[in-house]
Amino acid sequence: MTSPHELLWTGFRGLDAPEVDLPFTPGALILFARNLDPDPESGPARCRALIDGLQARFGAGLPLAVALDQEGGPVSRLRPWVGTTPPLRTIWTGGGAQACGAWGRLWGEGLRLLGFNVDFAPVVDLWDGHPDAGIGDRAASADPAEVAAAAGAFLHGLESTGVRGCLKHFPGLGGTTLDSHLGLPALDAASQVDRNAAAFIPLAHPDRLVMVAHLRTPASAPLPASLHRGSVAGNPWGIQGRFLPDDLEMGGCADWTWDERVRLSLEAGHQWLLVCQSPEGWTACADAAGRLPESLWGAPVQAARTLRRHLPPSPPFEPGAWDAWLKRLRSAAEKS
């Protein structure tokens, strides 16, 4: 029996599986620092026990997709355990595609040991150096071809380990001056939107996860691109993928009700509903999804189930393997 709640890629509260309180059965989970014991000795094994417990509880019939935002640099949920690591721009400028691929593989190996099967990385936005945009050195370059090369190499390394990547933040936040966590950034020039999107074109395909930004463009206005079909499934660049909106609790889509956010997301062509931050948010999202007719959520649920069926199992967590991986990662960080 299918349910629209399977579309939720949801955050949660708790560090141990028995304390996780979700009033529905999701299809996917995302962990944040709040879910990770910062102790580098006990934290990694505790994280794996948490994920294994939630898989047993919610994913017994079909594995859950379980994600982390692990880019390196400023967006590194594993920082308490692994220390400081370089952002994509530093990796690209210092070592090119080869270094980007090596870092993607390193992160994938560690994430698999922890039980993750998805990494919400790499960033495919263009670098513009603007201090308020929220991207900064998470982006490799100002040149679309270089960004595609850097992100593509990172993605190849990551996915060679069995961990899926996710292209973000389509169609690209380069040139914006507002962090979409806080409000709705806008681009007024269609030429800038086209230039941003060019970095995604070589990397996308129908089976690839693509996260869509809360970004108002000339084509999507007054909606953000994330809620606009002409910017998602009907985008003018012909980019295909397994689309999901950026977190539906972010300020960039806060002007729309939960019923509007969920309905517009599914009408736009998203296969998932990403909702991360609060019990109020993920409950409101689940309730809104439950009010929609099956004609809107039936096909996305089946598509999401197809992705889940092909997620490989994680290897057992072994402290020795973790310690060996951590040693290699720290050595790479020192050389970057």
N, C-alpha and C positions, 0 to 999 in steps of 0.2 A: 504494500500500500504506500503510495507516494504522498508527500506533504509539501506545501510551499515552504515550510521551515527548513527543508533540505537546501534551499537556496542561500541560507544565511551562512556567511563566512564570518564568524562572530568572535569577539573577544570575551573574556570572562574574568572573574576574580578568583584568586586562590593559588596556592603553591603545591597543594596535594589534591589528588583526584576526589577523595571523599568530601572535601569542603566546597567543591565547585557546584554552584547552584544555578542551573539553567532551566527555565520553565518550558523548554522545547528541546527537540533533538535536532541539532544542526547538521549540515553536511560538511562543514569545514570549521577549523579553529585557527585563531592567530594568537600567539603569545607575545607578551610585552615584558619589560623589566619587572613589572609588578608580579609576574608569575614565576620569576626566577630567583632562587636563593642566591644572594650575592657571594656567599662563601665559596671560594674557588676549590675548596676541598670537597665539600658536600653538594654544592650546587649542581654540577653536571649530572651526577647520578640521580639526584632528586628530580631534575627536569625530565630525565628519561622515564622515571617511574610515574611522573604526572602524565606524560603523553601516553605511556602504555596503559595507564588506568583509564584515561578518557577514551582511548581506542576500544578498550574492552567494554566500556559503558555505552558509548554512542556509535561505535563503528564495528560492532561484532559481525553484522551481516555484510557490510560494505565499508572498506577503510575510509576513515576521515582524511581529508586533506588538512595538513597541519603546517602552518606557515610561521615565519619569523621575518622581520625586517632586518636582514643582515647584509648590509652593503660594505661595511668597513668605514673607517673615518668617523664622521660625526654621527652616523646612524649605525650603531653597533650594539645590539642588545646583549652581546656576549662580552662586552668590555670588562665587567668586573672579574671575569675569569681569564681573559686572554690579554688584557692590557690595550694599549693604544695601537691602532692599525691604520694604514694609509687609506685615504679616500681614492675614488676612481681616477680623479684628475692627476693626483700624484703618481699613481701606478702607471697611467698612460704616458705622462710626460717623462717619467724616469726609465720606463722599460718597454713601452709600446705594447703591441698586441700579445706578445709572448708573456709578458708579466701579467697582463690582465687575465689571460687564460689560466696562468698558474694560480693566481689568487682566487679565481672562480672555483677551480678544482679544490683548493685548500678549504674554502668555506664549505663546499659541498661535502667533503669528507667529514668535517666536524659536525655539520648539521645532521648527517645521516646517523652518526653515532648517538646523537641526542634524540633521534626519533622523528626529526622533521623530514617532510617530503616536498616542501615548497619553500623557496626563498623569494620574498618580494624584492627582487633585484634582477637586473641592474637598472640604474637610472639611464634613460635615453634622452633626457632633456639636454638642450644646448647650454653650455656655460656662458654666462654674460657678466659675471662678477658683481651683480647687484646685491648689496648686503641684506636687503629686506625680502628677497624673493623666496627664501627657504630652500634653495637648491645649492648654490655655491659650488664648492669643490666636489660635491657628489656627482657633478657632471664632468665628463672627461675633457671636452673641448668646445670651442665656439663653432667648429666646422662640422656639418652634418655627416660627412663621409668619415671623419675621424671618430666621431661619437659612435657611429654604426660599427666601425672596426673595433673600438675599445669594448663596447657593450657586447658585441657579437662574440669576441674572444672570451670575455668573462662568462657569458652564457654557455659557450661551448664547454669550458672547463667545469662549470657548475653542473650542467646536465649530464656530463660524462660520468658523474658519480651516482646518478639516479635521482637527484634532487631537481625538481622543476624550477625554472626561473620565471620571471614575470617582467615584461617590458612596462616601464612607467616613466613619465605620466603623460600618456597619449592625449592629445596630439602634440604636447610639448609645452613646458612652462617657460622656456627661454624668452627673455624680454619682458617678463612680468615684474611688477614692483610690489606685490602683496603676497604674503604667505597664505596659501589656500586653507590652512588650518584656522586662520583668523577671519577671513572674509573671502569674497569672490574676486580673484584677479581677472583682468581683462586684457585682451589684445585687440587693438583697433584696426590693425593692418592685416589684411588677408595674406599679404606676401610673407609676413613674419610667421603666420600660422603654417603656411606651405613649407617654409624653410625648416621650421621645427619638425613637421611631420616627415620630412625627407629622411631623417635619421632612422625612423621606424620601418620604412618601406623594405629595406633589405633583410630585416630580422623577423618580421611577422609571418605567420602562416596559420591555417585554420585551427591547429591544435595548440597554439601558444597562448599562454595567459598574457593579457594586455590590460593594464590598469588605466582607466580613463580619468583625467583630471577634472576637478571643479574649476573650470576656466571658461569665461565668457568670450566667445569669438564673434566676428561679424556674422557668421553663418548661424550660430546657435542662439544669439541674443533673442529674448532676454534670459533664456535658460543657460546654465552651464553646459559645456560640451558633454559632461557625464550624464545628463538627463535628456539629451537631444539625439534622436535617432539619426539625423543627418550627420552627426559627428561620431557615431558609434557604428552600428551595423551598416548604415547607409553612408559611411564617410566617403568623400570624393576621391580619396587616394586608392581606393580598392583594398585597403588593409583589412585582412580577416584575422580572427582570433577568438579565443575564449575570453570575452570581455567581462570585466567587473569594474564598478565605479570605485574611486577612492572612497575612503571611510565616509559613510553617509551621516556621521555625526559632526563632520567638520563644518567650520564656519562658511565654507564656500557654497554649501547648499542649504544653509539654515533658514533661508527665507521661504522655503517650501515645507508644507506639512509632511508628516510621515506618510500619509496616504499618497500624497503627490510624489514624494521621493521614490517610493517603492513602485508605484504604477508607472511613472515616467522611466525609471530604470529598466523595467521589463519591456516596456514599449520601445525603448531605445535599442534593445538587443543584448542586454547583459545576461550572462549565465549565472551570476552570483550577486548577492547583496552583502557588501562588506560593511560591517558595523562593529566598532571596536571598543568604545571607551567606557560605557556605563550601563548598568542594569536597566536604567530607564530607557536608554537608546535601543539596546538590542531587544527589549521586550516590546517597545513601540514598533520597531521594524517587523518583528514576528507577527504582532497583532495586525499590522497593516497588510502584510502578505497574506494572512489568513482570511482577510476580507475580499480578496481578489478572486475572480472566476478562474477555474482551472485552465481555461483557454489562454490565459496570460502566463501561467507558471508551469504548465505541464511539460512543454517542450524544453524549457531551460533546466528543469529538474532531470529530465532524461539525459541531457547533454552533460550536466554535472556528474551524474552517476557514471557515465562513460569514462570521464576523467578519473574518477575515484577507482574504478575497476582496474585501471592500468598503473596505479601507484605501487612501486615495488616495496616489499617489506624492508625495514631497517635491520642492519646487522645487530647482534647483541651488543649491549654497552659493556665494554671491558675497560677498567681503569688504566690498564697498561697501554691499550690502543689510544685512549684519550691523551695520556701523558706524552706518548710519542708524537701524536698529531700536534699537541700544544707546543712541543719543543720545535717542530718544523715551522709552525706558524710564527712563533716569536723570532726565530732566526730570519724568516722572510721579512718580518716587520722591521728588524734592525737594519736590513740591507736596503729598504725602500727609501 
